[in-house]
Amino acid sequence: MSILCDLALTVEERDEGEFYWVVLEAANDDSQDVMVYRRVEEAARAQQSYSNALVVGASVVRRLSGG
């Protein structure tokens, strides 16, 4: 598996009280003023809080970045 670079993590509340982490990767080149991201991986199941989703998502970012 290749190591991904320029990752970002966000948490979406898709329904009330259902939080999903989403890992994004920068998909633009250096000539653009605005950063564009594409979804790389996202939670299959909801977490009960924003902070829980953030912690789980952060562990995925570490795995994807080779850490």
Secondary structure by P-SEA (a helix, b strand, c coil): cccccbbbbbbbcccccbbbbbbbcccccccccbbbbbbccccccccccaaaaaaaaaaaaaaaacc
